Amino acid sequence: MTLSANVQALAYLVSAVLFILALKGLTHPASARRGNLYGMIGMGIAVAATLLGDEVRSYGFIIAGVAGGAVIGTIAALRIQMTAMPQLVAALHSFVGLAAVLVAIGTFMNTAAPEAVMMAELSAGIVIGAITFTGSVIAFGKLQGLISGKPVKFSGQHALNAALGVATLGLAVHFALSGSVASLGLMTLIALILGVTLIIPIGGADMPVIISMLNSYSGWAAAATGFTLHNNLLIIVGALVGFSGAILSYIMCRAMNRSIINVVFGGFGSGDESGGSAGAQAAQQGVKSASVEDAVYWMEDAGKVIIVPGYGMAVAQAQHSLKELMTLLEDRGVEVKFAIHPVAGRMPGHMNVLLAEADIPYDHVYEMDEINPEFQTADVALVVGANDVVNPAARQDKSSPIYGMPILEAGKARQVYFLKRSMRPGYSGVDNLLFYQDNTSLVFGDAKATIEGMVNALKGTGH
């Protein structure tokens, strides 16, 4: 069966509407499942409509590719841990970029006399796709720990990137005008190198923004591929992803009080920062440690407890234990809320997904602007593996790299209990001044084991 052009166009329109509804649904945790469902249905319709179009001449390689991808995707989905979700997203972005490069090169090789407009589209697809591919590979390596998360900076780095950018643009123009295979090869190679040199200066603290930015790049690569293949739906989907990723990057940069230019070229998060003079002075005051029983004593008689989850919670897989702790505290009449910073974790929405996985009610989860005024009325702030997003250095220490970044004001609670494995700073490498406040105590150990100890103590079995 082959669909007519009109029927296929109608199917694409339905798919586009479903993709827009999917993005709308993904704007809030309560509607995220519905948004995902809309996206899956839309993609199913899009794939079916494309396969049944008259432009498909043979199904052999298509079936092989779909089957192979389905097997790999299923295995990855079953085995992936939530802590590894950011690097999985980075890997998927790299696939989109590589696909854009291969489609553009394949189209050029199989088109006898490509028009000038098509040559421009091919150039755009190759450049954007190549930068997305290698940039995402570097992001994956940093997040996975295969390469250092520290920024790699050297003298003349910005000048080198500018030169590579100009050279790539010049070769793209020459290739579009002449169809030179040599220009094609050099353009692709330099764009691949540029993807590396753009991402290696990025440190750990900016990784959530970089993941979002690479998502935007992958959308533009897909849109360029849509122009190459004359596929309207691919153009629409690519534009949706491109714009939504760019908007999300902008929102996250605002949450960090930084510009996107500063993120891309700043190289923030070396892992070697001391936190500046204020951090050095605070370190001399010493740090108080506390036991599980100390924290439970405060929480079981509290009126309000605000929990601040971070990447340490994800590593320890402590979200289910937190759900049980929340239930026990609420049974004692304690009001429990969760505070989420926009850049907590390693990717946008990381903490929201983990809490949803543990069936923590959506109405218990609050964004930074909503929850910040409530810390001063909270008896306890329980910080579980978060670091930079609660660091007062962002407000107190003008020499700190994170100065000016909006934070969760956990330090304003009557008592702060900070669950940490060690005194090591967060992913940004900036010393946390909250450790040294008079109302802060650190509970050292694995977050999951510590929270389970709190749960047992509340049940009366931990004494």
C-alpha positions in Angstrom: 0.0 0.0 0.0 1.3 3.4 -0.9 -0.1 6.7 0.5 -1.0 9.5 -1.8 0.9 12.8 -1.3 -2.2 14.4 0.2 -2.8 11.6 2.7 0.9 11.6 3.7 0.8 15.4 4.2 -2.3 15.0 6.4 -0.5 12.4 8.5 2.5 14.7 8.8 0.2 17.5 10.0 -1.3 15.2 12.7 2.2 14.2 13.7 3.3 17.8 14.0 0.3 18.7 16.2 1.1 15.7 18.4 4.7 16.8 18.7 3.6 20.3 19.7 1.3 18.8 22.3 4.2 16.6 23.5 6.4 19.6 24.1 3.5 21.3 26.0 3.0 18.2 28.1 6.7 18.0 29.0 6.6 21.5 30.5 5.3 20.1 33.8 5.9 16.8 35.7 2.2 16.2 36.1 1.6 16.1 32.4 5.0 14.7 31.3 3.7 11.1 30.8 0.9 12.4 28.6 3.4 14.5 26.7 5.6 11.4 26.1 2.6 9.4 24.9 1.7 12.2 22.4 5.3 12.2 21.2 5.4 8.4 20.7 2.1 8.3 18.9 3.2 11.2 16.7 6.5 9.5 15.9 4.7 6.2 15.1 2.4 8.0 12.6 5.3 9.9 11.1 7.4 6.7 10.5 4.4 4.8 9.1 3.5 7.7 6.7 7.1 8.0 5.5 7.5 4.3 4.9 4.3 4.2 3.0 5.2 7.2 0.8 6.0 6.7 -2.9 9.6 8.0 -2.3 10.5 4.7 -0.7 11.8 2.3 -3.3 13.2 -0.6 -1.2 12.6 -1.7 2.4 15.6 -4.0 2.9 18.1 -1.6 4.4 15.3 0.3 6.2 14.0 -2.9 7.9 17.5 -3.8 8.9 18.2 -0.4 10.3 15.0 -0.2 12.2 15.4 -3.7 13.6 19.0 -3.1 14.7 18.1 0.3 16.2 15.1 -1.2 18.0 17.3 -3.9 19.6 20.0 -1.5 20.7 17.4 1.0 22.0 15.5 -1.6 23.9 18.7 -3.0 25.6 19.9 0.5 26.4 16.5 1.5 27.9 16.3 -1.6 30.1 19.9 -1.3 31.4 20.4 2.4 31.7 20.5 3.9 35.2 18.9 7.2 35.9 22.4 8.5 36.9 23.5 7.8 33.4 20.6 9.5 31.7 22.5 12.7 30.9 25.2 10.9 29.0 22.7 8.8 27.2 21.0 12.0 26.0 24.4 13.3 24.9 25.0 10.1 23.0 21.6 10.3 21.3 22.4 13.9 20.2 25.6 12.7 18.7 23.6 10.1 16.6 21.4 12.9 15.2 24.5 14.9 14.3 26.2 12.0 12.6 23.0 11.1 10.7 22.8 14.7 9.4 26.4 14.5 8.1 25.9 11.1 6.5 22.6 12.0 4.8 24.1 15.2 3.4 27.1 13.4 2.0 25.0 10.6 0.7 22.6 13.0 -1.0 25.5 14.8 -2.6 27.1 11.6 -3.9 23.7 10.4 -5.4 22.6 13.6 -7.0 23.9 14.2 -10.5 23.6 17.9 -10.7 22.5 19.4 -7.3 21.1 22.9 -7.4 22.7 25.8 -5.6 20.0 25.8 -2.9 20.5 22.1 -2.3 24.2 22.6 -2.0 23.7 25.3 0.6 21.4 23.0 2.5 24.0 20.2 2.3 26.7 22.5 3.6 24.5 23.6 6.6 23.6 20.0 7.4 27.2 18.8 7.4 28.6 21.7 9.4 25.8 21.7 12.1 25.8 17.9 12.2 29.5 17.5 12.5 29.7 20.1 15.4 26.8 18.4 17.1 28.4 14.9 16.7 31.8 15.6 18.1 30.5 18.1 20.7 28.1 15.5 22.0 30.8 12.8 22.1 32.9 15.1 24.2 30.0 15.8 26.5 29.3 12.1 26.8 32.9 11.4 27.7 32.9 14.1 30.4 29.7 12.9 31.9 30.6 9.3 31.8 34.0 10.0 33.3 35.9 8.7 30.3 37.6 12.1 30.0 38.2 14.7 32.7 35.3 16.9 33.5 37.7 19.8 34.0 37.8 22.5 31.4 40.7 22.1 28.9 42.0 25.6 28.3 45.1 26.8 26.6 46.5 30.1 25.3 44.9 31.3 22.1 41.9 29.0 22.4 39.3 31.5 21.4 41.4 32.6 18.5 41.7 29.0 17.3 37.9 28.5 17.6 37.3 31.7 15.6 39.8 30.6 12.9 38.2 27.2 12.7 34.8 28.8 12.4 35.8 31.2 9.7 37.6 28.3 7.8 34.5 26.1 8.1 32.3 28.9 6.8 34.6 29.7 3.9 34.8 26.0 2.9 31.1 25.6 3.1 30.6 28.6 0.8 33.2 27.2 -1.6 31.6 23.7 -1.6 28.1 25.1 -2.2 29.4 27.1 -5.2 31.8 24.6 -6.7 30.8 21.1 -5.4 34.4 20.5 -4.7 35.0 17.1 -3.0 38.2 18.5 -1.4 36.2 21.4 0.1 33.6 18.9 1.3 36.2 16.8 3.1 38.1 19.7 4.7 34.8 21.4 5.7 33.6 18.2 7.4 37.0 17.6 9.1 37.3 21.1 10.5 33.7 21.1 11.7 34.3 17.9 13.5 37.4 19.5 15.2 35.4 22.6 16.0 32.8 20.5 17.9 35.7 19.2 20.1 37.3 22.6 20.7 34.0 24.2 21.6 33.1 21.7 24.3 36.4 20.8 25.9 36.6 24.1 27.7 33.2 23.5 29.4 33.4 22.5 33.0 31.1 20.4 35.2 28.9 23.2 36.5 27.8 24.2 33.0 27.0 20.7 31.8 23.2 20.9 32.1 23.3 24.0 29.9 25.6 22.3 27.4 23.3 19.3 27.2 20.4 21.6 26.4 22.4 23.5 23.9 23.5 20.3 22.1 19.8 19.3 22.0 19.2 22.6 20.2 22.0 21.8 17.8 20.6 18.4 17.1 17.3 20.0 16.2 18.9 22.3 13.7 20.8 19.4 12.2 17.5 17.5 11.8 15.9 20.5 10.2 18.8 20.8 7.7 18.4 17.1 6.9 14.7 17.8 6.3 15.5 20.4 3.7 17.9 18.0 2.1 15.4 15.2 1.9 12.4 17.6 1.1 10.6 16.2 4.2 8.4 18.9 5.7 7.8 17.0 9.0 11.5 16.6 9.6 11.9 20.4 9.1 9.0 21.1 11.6 10.3 18.6 14.2 13.9 19.9 13.8 12.7 23.5 14.3 10.7 22.6 17.3 13.6 20.8 18.9 16.0 23.6 17.9 13.9 26.4 19.3 12.8 24.6 22.4 16.5 23.6 23.2 17.6 27.2 22.6 14.8 28.6 24.9 15.6 26.1 27.6 19.3 27.0 27.4 18.4 30.6 27.8 16.2 29.9 30.8 18.9 27.8 32.5 21.5 30.5 31.8 19.1 33.0 33.5 18.8 30.6 36.5 22.6 30.7 36.7 22.8 34.5 36.1 25.1 33.9 33.2 25.0 34.5 29.4 25.1 31.7 26.9 28.3 33.3 25.5 29.8 33.1 29.0 28.8 29.4 29.2 30.2 28.4 25.9 33.5 30.4 26.2 33.9 30.7 29.9 35.4 27.3 30.8 33.7 27.5 34.2 34.1 24.5 36.6 37.7 23.5 36.7 37.4 21.3 39.8 40.3 23.2 41.3 38.7 26.3 42.4 39.1 27.2 46.1 36.0 29.3 46.4 37.9 32.5 46.8 38.9 34.4 49.9 35.5 34.0 51.7 35.8 30.2 51.3 39.3 30.2 52.7 38.2 32.3 55.7 35.2 30.0 56.3 37.3 26.9 56.2 39.2 28.1 59.3 36.0 28.0 61.3 35.6 24.2 61.1 32.7 22.0 60.2 30.2 20.4 62.5 29.2 16.8 61.8 26.0 15.1 63.1 24.6 11.6 63.4 21.5 10.2 61.9 19.8 10.4 65.3 20.6 14.1 65.6 18.9 14.8 62.3 15.8 12.6 63.1 15.5 14.4 66.5 15.1 17.7 64.7 12.9 16.4 61.9 10.3 14.4 63.8 9.3 17.4 65.9 9.5 19.9 63.0 6.6 21.8 61.6 8.2 22.0 58.1 11.0 20.1 56.4 12.3 21.1 53.0 14.4 18.5 51.1 16.9 19.7 48.5 17.8 16.8 46.2 21.0 16.9 44.0 23.2 14.6 41.9 24.4 12.8 45.0 20.8 11.6 45.5 20.8 10.3 41.9 24.2 8.5 42.4 22.9 6.8 45.6 19.5 6.0 44.1 18.0 7.4 47.3 14.8 8.8 45.9 12.7 5.8 47.1 14.1 6.0 50.6 13.2 9.7 50.6 9.6 8.9 49.7 9.4 6.6 52.7 11.0 9.3 54.9 8.5 11.8 53.6 5.6 9.5 54.4 6.8 8.8 58.0 7.3 12.5 58.7 3.9 13.4 57.3 2.3 10.7 59.5 3.8 12.7 62.4 2.2 15.9 61.1 5.3 17.4 59.6 4.9 19.4 56.3 7.4 18.1 53.8 8.4 19.8 50.5 11.0 19.3 47.9 13.0 22.2 46.4 14.3 21.9 42.8 16.9 24.2 41.3 16.8 24.6 37.5 20.3 23.2 37.1 20.3 20.5 39.8 21.8 17.3 38.5 23.4 16.8 35.2 20.6 17.7 32.8 17.4 19.7 32.8 14.6 18.0 34.8 16.9 15.4 36.3 15.6 15.7 39.8 12.0 16.0 38.8 12.3 12.7 36.9 13.9 10.9 39.8 11.3 12.1 42.3 8.5 11.1 39.9 10.1 7.7 39.6 9.6 7.3 43.4 6.0 8.4 43.1 6.6 11.5 45.2 3.4 13.7 44.6 3.9 16.5 42.1 2.3 19.0 44.6 5.2 18.4 47.0 7.8 19.5 44.4 8.5 23.2 44.1 10.7 25.2 41.8 13.3 27.6 43.1 11.3 30.8 42.9 8.3 29.2 44.6 10.1 27.6 47.5 12.8 30.1 48.4 10.5 32.4 50.5 9.6 29.3 52.6 13.1 28.4 53.8 13.1 31.0 56.5 9.9 29.4 58.0 11.3 25.8 57.7 12.6 24.1 60.8 14.9 21.8 58.8 16.5 21.9 55.4 17.7 18.4 54.4 20.2 18.7 51.5 20.7 15.4 49.8 23.7 15.4 47.5 23.2 18.9 46.2 26.1 21.4 46.4 26.5 24.3 44.1 22.8 25.1 44.0 22.7 25.9 47.7 26.2 27.5 48.0 26.0 31.0 49.6 29.3 31.9 47.8 27.0 32.8 44.9 25.8 35.7 46.9 28.6 36.4 49.4 31.9 35.9 47.5 32.5 38.2 44.6 35.7 36.3 43.7 33.8 33.0 43.3 33.1 31.7 39.8 29.5 31.1 40.7 28.9 34.6 42.1 25.6 36.0 41.0 24.0 32.6 40.4 20.5 32.3 42.0 20.5 29.6 44.6 18.1 27.7 46.9 18.3 29.6 50.2 18.6 26.4 52.3 20.9 28.3 54.8 17.9 30.3 56.0 16.2 27.3 57.7 16.6 27.0 61.5 18.7 23.9 61.0 20.5 22.5 57.9 21.5 18.9 57.6 23.8 18.2 54.7 24.1 14.6 53.5 27.6 14.2 52.0 30.1 11.4 51.3 33.1 13.7 52.0 34.2 17.4 52.2 34.9 17.5 48.5 33.3 20.4 46.6 30.6 20.0 44.0 31.0 19.4 40.3 32.0 23.1 39.8 34.9 22.6 42.2 33.8 25.6 44.3 34.0 25.3 48.1 30.6 25.4 49.7 30.2 28.1 52.4 27.0 26.5 53.7 29.2 23.8 55.3 30.6 26.3 57.7 27.4 28.1 58.8 26.5 27.8 62.5 23.2 26.2 61.7 24.6 23.6 59.4 25.7 20.0 60.3 27.1 17.5 57.9 25.9 13.8 58.0 28.6 11.9 56.3 28.0 8.7 54.4 26.1 7.2 51.4 22.8 9.1 51.0 20.7 6.1 50.6 22.1 4.3 53.6 21.8 7.5 55.7 18.2 8.1 54.8 17.4 4.4 55.4 18.9 5.0 58.9 16.6 7.9 59.4 13.7 5.8 58.3 14.6 3.1 60.7 15.0 5.6 63.5 11.6 7.1 62.9 10.1 3.6 62.9 11.7 3.0 66.3 14.0 0.2 65.0 17.1 2.3 64.7 17.5 2.9 68.5 
